[in-house]
Amino acid sequence: MIGVASYLLINFWWTRIQANKASILAFTMNRVGDMGLSIGFLAIFALFGSLDYATVFNLVPFMNETAITIIGLLLLTGAMAKSAQIPLHSWLPGSMEGWTNPKKINFLYFTFLIYYLVLLYQHFIIVDFYIFYKHFDFISMIKISVLPIFLGRDHKGRFIGKNLPLVPLPDKLQKAMMGELLGDGHLRFNKKGINGLPKPNTNAQFAITLKSKEHVMFLWQDIYSAICSKNPPYPWPNPKTGKPVSQYHFASRALVSLTEVHKQWYIFNKENNKFIKIVPLNIGELLTPIGLAHWIMGDGYWDTYNKTIDICTDNFTLSEVELLISVLKEHFDLLATTKRRIKSNKVVCWRIRFSGKSENLSKLRYLVEPYFIPSMLYKLNISTAPEPFPIIP
């Protein structure tokens, strides 16, 4: 609209050659700004999965500063073209074509009104996304301006980017994730290259699949919302198939910080051509009461026969399970032992069984109950039913 209004305002005097040239230049420069603004909005949608202000504003602090800087520059390009700021100012001097026919003043007033209304609207859009400029990286802006200097090329002449800067995860999220990774949570790469390894500059994302919808919604809304989009967890199988839903799944955005966590928790197995989850040797430093609670909510259960709490650790080795038991003793003063189990395929696996002593279970409940959701308290053998109302005689 700004480009069209500028063209009409200047080329209104179509008998003047300079007015024709100036109108084409104004339209072209404004189209440059429109293109920058459009690419900026597309980049926001590609990075955040939404144009909703609340979603974008919550995720900006956890995104890569270079990406935020590029988006900020693209949005700024739109304002610079409309305001005729350097270097998109060349159309302004030629646009000063005054009118000499009073009978045509009304048309010019109307066109001016359209021009400034749209101009104000587009500038308000830039102001609305002020948070991008709050996290604007001036150094990255300089690097972007001299991109070929900072990017190498591969044997096919394609640019090879450098790793994105690390943005730390929120403390509560990181503590909870340690428990999820001991259970059903996993870190994955969407883009894989040769031998199952991720492609350069591909970052990991956190994903989890659970049977309880309430549990999944709690994780998505209260724990991992900072790194997830607004798309809610989806059921499997798809309800449209008519089959009963048995699981719910969600995944986070791909982040460098998650890639760093992946390096701690996974090793690449060449025989199976895939990453295998392991227990980090420094798990004692990583596991907290929050993580322990999420671990039990995900993979724990109440053993009614032995009157105690067990945790499924079938995918870990015996030495890893023993490491976890030692961490429970040293860091939480909780007693536990290994439980041998034979799968249907005759493979031997190991689980963790807490001591059934009342003081041991009371201590465990005291540590983790504040972080449990009501629907999961049954795993601690805690009833969620309200106490009966006393009958007054």
N, C-alpha and C positions, 0 to 999 in steps of 0.2 A: 504493500500500500504506500509506503514512503517513497519507493522508487517511482511508482506510477504518479503519485501526487507531485513529486519533484519534476518529473518529465512534463506533466501537464502545465505546471506553473511556469516553467522556463520555455517550453516549446509552444506556449500559447501564442507567442509572436512568431508564427511559422514563416512569415515573409523574411525574417532576418536569419541569415546563414549562421551567424555566431550563436544565436539562440538555439538553432537546431543542433549544432555541435555540443553546446553546453548541456542540453537536455539529455542527449545520448550518454555523455560522460557521467552525468548525475545518476542516470538510471543504472549504468554499469557499476559504478562505485557502490551504490546502495545494494545491488545484487550480490556484491562481494560480502557485504555485511550480512545480508539475509542468509547466504550460504554458511558463513561462520556460525550464525545463530542456530541454524537448522542442524548443522553437524554437532554443535554443542549439546542440543537437546537429545539428539540420537545417541551421543556419547554418554550422557547421563542415564538414559534408559538402558543402554548396553551394560553400563557398570553397576547400576543399582537395581535394574529390573523394574523401575517405576519412576514416574515423574511426580509422585505425591510428595509434598513438602516434608511431612513428618518422617516418611521413610528415608528420604535423601538426607535430611538434617541429622538423623540419628546415626547414619552409616558413614557420613563424611569423615569423622575423626579416625575411623579405622581403615580408610582406603589409602592407596598409595598416593603420596604427595605429588609425584610427577603427573599422574592421571588427573588429579584435582587441578593442577596448574594448567594443564592443556585445556581442560573444560573451561576454566576461568578465562583463559585467553580467547577461546572461541566465542564465549558469550560477550566478552569485551569487544571483540571485533564487530559485532552487530551494533553496539552503541557507538563505536568510533566512526563507523560508516554513516550512521544517521546524523551524528553531530559534526561530521566533517572534520574529525581530528586527524592529526598526522599519524600514519602516512596515507590516510584515505580522505585527505582534505582537498585534493586537486579539483574537485567539481564545484567547490564553493565560489571561487572568484568569478567563474563564468556564469554563475546562476543569477547574478545581480542584473537582471533585465527588467527595468522599470516599465510601467504601463503608461500609455499616452492616450488611450481611448476610454473616457469616463463611462461609456455605455456598457463596458465589459467588466466593470469593477466588481459587480455582484458575483460573477462566476469565479473571479480570482479569490474573493473573500471565502467562498464556499470551499474551494480547493485548499486554501490556507488552513481552514478549520480542520479538514480531513487530515492534512499533513501533520499538524501539531497534536491532534488527538492520538493518532497512531504512534507518533514519536514519543509522547508521554507514556503510552501503554508499553512500548517496547523497552523504554528505560526503566519502568517499574518492574518489569520482568528481571532485568539485571539486578536491581536492588533486592528483589525477593530472594535471589540466590547469593546473598552477601556472604554466606558461610563458606563458599568456595574461596573467597578472597581472604577470609580469616585464616584459612589453612594454605594460603598461596605460598609457594616455594620460589623465592626470587632466583636462587641458584639454578633450580630446574628450568626456569624461564630462559636463563642465559644459555643453558645447555641445549634447549629446544631450538634456539635461534641459530645455533651452530651444530645442528644434529649430525652431519657427516663426520665431524671431528670426533665425536664421542661414541659413534657406532661403527663397528667393523663390518666386514662383509664375509659371507661364506664363499665356497668355491663356485657357487652359481650366481654370485653378485648380490645376494639378498642381504639386507641389513640384519645384523645380530645385535639384539638389545642386551642391556646389562640387567642384573637382578634388581628387582624392585626393593625399596627400603623396607625394613622391618617395622611393622606397627604392632606394639604389644597388645595382647588380648586383655580384656577386663579381668580383674583378679578373681571374682566369683565364677566367671565363665571358665577360666583356666583350671580352677580347683575342681569344679564339677566335671570337667572334661576328663580329668585323670581317672575318675571313677567310671565314667562311660567307656573309656578306652580299655579298662580292665574287664569290661563286660561286652555289651553288644555294639557299642560305638566303634566307628572305624574312620580312618583318614584315607582318602583316595585321590587319584589323579584322573581327570576326565580325558586328557589327551596323552596317549602313550606313543612312544616312538619305537625304536629298535629294542628287541629283547624285553619288551614289557616295561622298559624304563620310561619315565615322563620326558616329554620333549623339553628343550631348553626354555626357561622362563615360565614353565607351567607350574602353578601352585596347587597345593593340596586343599581339599575341602572336607569338612566334617560331615558325616552322614550317620544316621541311626534308623533302625527299623524295629518297632516294638508292637506287641499285641494290644496293649492297653491304649486306647485313644486318649483317655484323660492324662495318662503319663506322657505321651508324645506331645500333646498340646501344652502341658506344663513346661516341658523342656523348650519347645519352640517359642513360647510367649515369654516365659520368665527367665530363662537361662541363656538361650542362644539367639535371642531376638536381635542383638547388636550386630551379628554377622550373618543374619538370614534376611531374605527378602520378605515381602508381605504375602507371598504365595503360601497358603496354609499347607500343613502335611496332607499328603494324598493317600487314600486307601488302596489296598491291594487285596484281592483282585478288584478291578474297576467295577463299581456297582452297576454300571450299564450292562455288564455281561450277565447280570442276574445271579451271579455266584455270591455267597456270603463273604463279607469282608473279614479277613483274618489278621491283617497287619496294617500298620500306618507308618509312613516314611517321610522324612524331610532331610534336606541337605543344606549346608551353609554355602556362602560364597567362597571362591578360591582366594586364599590369602597367603602371603609370604610367611606370616607368623605360624600358620598351620603347617606349612612346609617344614619349618624348623622343628615343630613338635613331631612331625612324621619321621624326621631323621633320628629322633630318640626312640621311637616306638616300633620301627620297622627295619627289617633287613631284607635284601633282595636274594631270593633263592633261585639259583641258576637252573637247578633241576626242574623245578615246577614253573619256572619263568614268571614268577610273581613275587610281590612283597609279602612277607610273613610278619605278623605282629609278635613282638617280644615284650618282656617286662624289663624296663630300663633298670640298670644297676642302682641308680639313685632314686628308686621309687620311694624310699623312705623320706626323701626331701620333698617329693611331689605329692604324696598322698596326705590329705587332711581329713578332718571329720566330714566336711562337705563331700569330698570325693568318696569317702567310705560309704556315706549314705546313698549316693547315686549308684555306687557299685552294687550295693545290696538291693536297691530298688530295681535295678536292671537284671541282675543275675542271681540274687539271693532267694531263698525260700525257707519256710518253716517246716522242719522235719518233725512231723507229729509223732513218729515212733520213738525217736531219741530225745524229743522235747528240746530241740535246739535249732540254731540257724545254720544252714549250709550255703555255700556260694559255689556256683558252677564255674570251674576254671578248666574245662575240658581241653581247651585249645593250647594251654600252656604246658610246658614240660614239668617233670617232677622237681627239678632244681629251681625253676621259676616259682612254683607253688610254695616250696620251702622258703624261698626268699620272701615271699609275701607273708608267710606265717611269722617269720622272724621280725618283719617290719611291724606287724600287728602287736607283737609282744613288746618290742623295744620302744615304739613310738606311741602306742595307745594302751599298753599294759593289758592286752587282751590275749587270752589263751585260746589256741586253736591247734588242730591236728589235720593231717592229710586223710582223705577218704578215697580209697581205691575203687575204681568203677570200670567195668568192662562194657564197651559199646556192643551194639548188635553185630558190627563187623569184626568183632574179636579184638579190637584195639583197646589197650589199657590206657585209661586217663585218670586224672587226679582232681579231687575237689577239696575245698576247705570246709572243715566242720568246727564251729566254735564250741568250746567247752560248755556243757549244759549246766554248770554250777550257777546258782542263782545270782551270786555277786558278779560273775563274769557277764552274764546276759544283762543284768541291770546296768552295768557299766557301758556295755555296747549300746543299749537302748538310750541311755543318757547322752551319749555322744552323737547319735545319728537321728534321733526322733525329731529334733527341731528342724531338720532339713527334709523330712519326709512329707509327701502329700497324703491326705487322709486315705485315699483309695489303696495306698501301698502299705499301710500300717499292719495289714494282716501278715506280712512277711516277718514282722517282729513279734507276732502273736499278740498284738494289741488290738482290742476291739474298738471299732469306730462308732458303735451303736450308742446313742445317748442313754444316760442312766434313767431308770424309771422315775416318774414324778411321784414324790412321796404322798401317800394318802393320809390326809388329816382327819382323824376321827371326829 
